[in-house]
Amino acid sequence: MAGPFDHPGPRWFSIPAHRPFVEDLARGLLQVLAPLGPEALPAATVLTPTRRGARALADAFVQVAEGAVGGGKALLLPQIRPLGDLDEGEPPFEPGDLSLDLPPAVSSRRRRFELARLVAEHAHLLSFQPQASQALEMAKALADFLDSCQIEEVVTDDGRLDGLAEGDLAQHWQVSARFLKAVLSAWPRRLDEMGLIDVSDRRVRLLNALSDQWEAHPPQGMLVAAGSTGTAPATARLLRVIADLPQGAVVLPGLDDGLADDAWDKVDGLAGEQHPQGAMKRLLVGAGVTRDDVRPWWPEADSRGRWRRRLINEALRPAEATADWLAQIDRLRAEAPGLDPIEEGLKGLSLVSARTEEEAAVACALLLREALETPGLTAALVTPDQELARRVNARLMRWGVVPDSSAGAPLAASAAAILAQHVAGLALDPLDPVRLLAVAKHPLLRADAPAARELELKGLRGPAPRDAAQLLERLKDHPEAKALVERVLAAAHRVAAPYVANPKAGQPAAAARALVEALEALADPTDLWAGSAGEGLASLLSSLITDGLVLPPASAQGFADLLDRLVNEETLRTGGATHPRLRIFGAIEARMVRADRLILAGLEEGIWPRGAPIDPFLSRPMRTRLGLPPPERRIGLTAHDFAQAACAPDVVLVHSERRGGAPAVESRWLWRLKTLARGAGLRLTERSDVLAWARDIDAPGPYEPIKRPAPTPPVADRPRRMAVTRVEALTRDPYAVWARDILRLYPLDRPDEPVEARARGTAIHAAFETFSLEHPGPVPADAAEIFAGLYLGELEKAGMPAAALARERALAREAALWVAELETRRRAGAERIVVEAAGELTFDIGGRPFTVTAKADRIEPTPDGLAHILDYKTGAAPSKKQVETGFSPQLTLTAAILREGGFKDIGPREPGELTYLRVTGRKPAGVEEVRAAAGVDSQEAAIKALQGLRDLIERYDNPKQPYLSRVAPQFVHDHVGDYGHLARVFEWSTSGDDGEGGE
C-alpha cells in the first residue's frame, strides 16, 4: 500500500472530519516508519496545536502500536511538541543550530499589572479616572489587543495609529485612538526596562526563526505538523515550510473535499470568516495550494461516516450558497442510488431539547452515565460553556463518577478564597456582623464550634454593635467567644492598616501582604495553602505582593473589588483519580480527541457560537485600517470545531430553550441542520427518553400537601398564665402559642437586624415613660425639645444608623410638638400619669386557676373615678372592628384587669377611654384613636373581653382542642408570624384546606 510520503512535496494532507484524527495520524506514521527500523520513529517530530493534542497523540500511538508493530514490543515515540509551547534550546530546535537570545516572557499577571499602571498614568486621556479594578479590566482588554497585533504581526509603531480615528468616527473612538497611541508607545519602553518580552511576540519570533532555520537547513528526520489550521501568519508560514521539506508533511483537520466548487468559491470575505472551512482556505491560498492538491492522509476503505460529513458540511455551507439546498440534496441522492445519503448522515445523530440549562446539565450527565453501561465505551461532553461543564460534573457525583474535565473549578468557590475575600472585606467594616460570622465560623479558622456559636447568639444576632467595646461587652460572660472575636478584629485591623494614613489611596501590594499576614494569623498555614485551591490563592497573592507594586493606589473597597475580580478569573485544574472512559472538553480541546459518544452541549446563540467580541478600543473600520482580522473570525474557528465533533459516529446535540430564565435562540448550526433535514423530508432523532429521565430523576412524588397542623398537647402542658398580647396570639394563631409557650421555641434575630421599625417603637415608649417620670407635674415650656432629645437619645442607644437618625430628627421635631400639646391637654383632666403599670388577674377555670397579665403603656386616673387606658403605636393601630370582635383584645383585657383591681397602685376603677396614641412625626404628627368611649362602652367591652377569655381558655382546657394554625385568615398579611414557616402555612393554605386539619 502506498504511503503518504511516496509523493513528492509539497505534501498537504487531510484526515476527514468523520475519522478519529489522532488514531489515524498515529496509524499512518507507524505504518510508514515501523519498517524503517526502531530508530525511525523517535527520530521523527510531530507538531500539534495544543498540549492536550500532544498527550492525545501519545496515547493514540500506544493504542494502535499493538496492531502495527506486534504486541509486547517496546515503542519509542516520536518527539511530540505543541506549537504554542516551543522554546529555543529544546526540540525541535537543535542546540547550537539557533541562537536568538530572546528575553524571557513576561508573566501574564505582571503584564496585566504593568498595563493597569499605564492605564492609570494615561487616565488624563480618558473621560474618567478608573479605579484599580477598572484599570485592571482595561489592562485585560489592552493585553488582548496587544496579543492580536503581535499574533497578526501588525506593526503599530510606524505612525499607523496617527490617522486611525478620522473625523467621521465618534468622539469615543478618537479618545480611544489617542489613548492607544500613548500606551503602545510606553509599553515597549517598559518591557525593555524589565528585560522582558510579550509572550505572543516571543512565540511569533520563535516560529518565524524556526521557519527560517528549516527553510535553510531541512531537518534529517520526518517532520509532521498535524491538526493546525494556520490562523496566525507565523504558524501559516511554518506550515508552508514544513510542507515543502523533503520529509515534511502537513495534516489538516477535516478539509471538506466534497463541498461543491461554487460553494467553496463563496468561502471568502466576511462569509468565509464565519465558515468552518474559512481558516483552511486562507491557509491553502497563502501557500499557493488548491483544494485538489490536498490528498487523504491514508486511503480509507471504510466509508462509514462519509455521509455524516457531507451532511454537516452541506448544512454549514456559506449563506449565499444555501439557495440550492434542495438541488444539492437531489445531487447527493444521485451519488448513492441505493440509499438516502441524508438519512444515512442522520444515523447516529440525535437531539435533546431541554427546557432549562439545569435540565440540560442533568440530561448530559445521564447520557454520559448511560455510556458506562456498555463495557469499553468511551464518552465525552464537548461544550464551550464552563458553567454547564461544572454543572454536569456535579451531577455525575451522585453516582460517584468523576470525569476527566478541562473545565476545572473556580478559585472563587474554594474555602481559602472565600476566607480571603471576607477578611479583605473586614477592612471596610470590621464590625459587619455577617462578615464577622462568616470568618468566625469558617472551616479553615482555628476556632472551636461552641465559641463561634456563642459569638453568633450573644454578640452578633440582632442590631449590629456600634463599636468593638459594645460587642465585647455583650460577650463579657463568654470568654471563648470574646477571645475569638478579638482575634478576628485584630486580623481586620491588620488588613486595614495600609489605609490608616490615606483611606482612599493604599498600595495594593501592601494590602495583599497585610491580607496574607491576617489569614495566617487566623488559619493554620498548612491548611490554608494546601491543595490546588491554596496553591492558586498563594500564587495570586504572591503576584500581588511582588508584581502589584506597580498597580495604582486603591481604597479598601478598591482593593476588595480588585481581589474579587482576580479571584473570579482564576480556574483551578483539579487533579486526582478520574474515570478513564468519561471526559469533559472545551470546544478547542476536543479538536483532536474523539470518543465513541460525543455530546455537544450549549448549542445556543451567544454560547456556541459566542457572539463576535466587542473591542472597547477599536471600531470595525479601525481594525480594518490596522490590518487586524474581523471579530467574526472567531466564529469560523468555533464552527470548524463544531463540524469536526458533529461528524463522530454517535453524536447527541443538546440545547436549552431558556437560559437564565429568558428564552434562548438555538445555535445557527443546529438550526441549519434541522432545516436541511426538513428539506429532505426527515428530522433529527429526539432523545425524549433522556428528557424523561432528566425530569423524573429529581421529580417529587404526587403533590400531597399537608393538612392544617393541629397539635393537641396534654392539658397539663397548656399555659395557665398569659399576657394580654399572648391572648391576642391565641385568638389569631393558636399554633404560635403552641410553638412559643409550650415548646419554648423562640425566634432568633437575624445578624445585623434592621433597627428602624423596632427602635422607633421602643424609643417612643421609653421617651414617654422618661418624660412622665421626670416631669410628673405641669408640662415644662420646653417640653417639645425635651421629648425630642429623649426620643433621639433612645434611637442612638438602640444603634440606629446615622443616615436613619438624620431622617428621624425631622420627624422627632414634628412628633415632639404634638406630644407637648397632648401632654398639656391630657394632664389637665388627670389625677396623675401612671406609665408601664403591671397588672394581673387570676380567676378559676374548671377548678384550675388561670392568670392574665398586662403591662399598660399609660393609665390616666381621673377625679370622676375612671381611668383612661392608652397604648403607644408608631405603626398602624388595630381597627375598632378588630377590638370589638376580640381579635385585638389588648386594651379591653387591660380594662378588665383594671376593673377587678389588678393594678395594685391604682386600685379598682371603671375604665375610661380605650385609646391608641399613634405617633408618626408626619402629617399629622400624631393621632388619638379611641376604640371605646368612657363609660358604658368601655365597661361593656371589658366585660365582654373577660368573658371571651374565659370561654377561650375553657375551650383549650379540652384535650381534644387543637392549636390550629392561622384561624383568622383575614390577618394573613400581617400575622403569619414567626412560626408560619414551621406550620408550612403557604403549603396547606394554597391547597384550599380551611378545615380543622391534623398532623
Secondary structure, DSSP 8 states (H G I E B T S, - for coil): ---GGGS-SS-EEEE-TTS-HHHHHHHHHHHHHGGG-TTHHHH-EEEESSHHHHHHHHHHHHHHHHHHH-TT------EEEEGGG--TTSTTS-TTT-------B--HHHHHHHHHHHHHHTGGGSSS---HHHHHHHHHHHHHHHHHHHHTT---SSSTTTTSS-TTS-HHHHHHHHHHHHHHHHHHHHHHHHT-B-HHHHHHHHHHHHHHHHHHS--SS-EEEES----SHHHHHHHHHHHHSTTEEEEEE---SSS-HHHHHT--HHHHHTSTTHHHHHHHHHHT--GGG-EESS-----TTHHHHHHHHHHTS-GGG-TTHHHHHHHHHHH-TTS-HHHHHHTTEEEEEESSHHHHHHHHHHHHHHHTTSTT--EEEE-S-HHHHHHHHHHHGGGT---EESS-EEGGGSHHHHHHHHHHHHTT-TT-HHHHHHHHT-TTBS--HHHHHHIIIIIIBBS--SSHHHHHHHTTT-HHHHHHHHHHHHHHHHHHGGGSS-TT-B-HHHHHHHHHHHHHHHB-HHHHT-HHHHHHHHHHHHHHHHTGGGS--B-HHHHHHHHHHHHHH-EE---S---TTEEEE-TTTTTT---SEEEEE--BTTTSS------SS--HHHHHHHT---TTHHHHHHHHHHHHHHTSSEEEEEEESEETTEE--B-HHHHHHHHHHHHTT---EE-HHHHHHHHHHT---S------------GGGS-SEEEHHHHHHHHH-HHHHIIIIIS-------BT---HHHHHHHHHHHHHHHHHHH--SS--TTHHHHHHHHHHHHHHHTT--HHHHHHHHHHHHHHHHHHHHHHHHHHTT-S--EEEEEEEEEEEETTEEEEEEEEEEEEEE-TTSEEEEEEEESS----HHHHHTTSS-HHHHHHHHHHTT-STTT-S-EEEEEEEEEE-SSSSSEEEEEEE-TTHHHHHHHHHHHHHHHHHHHHHTSTT----S-S-GGGHHHH--TTTTTTTHHHHHHTT--S----
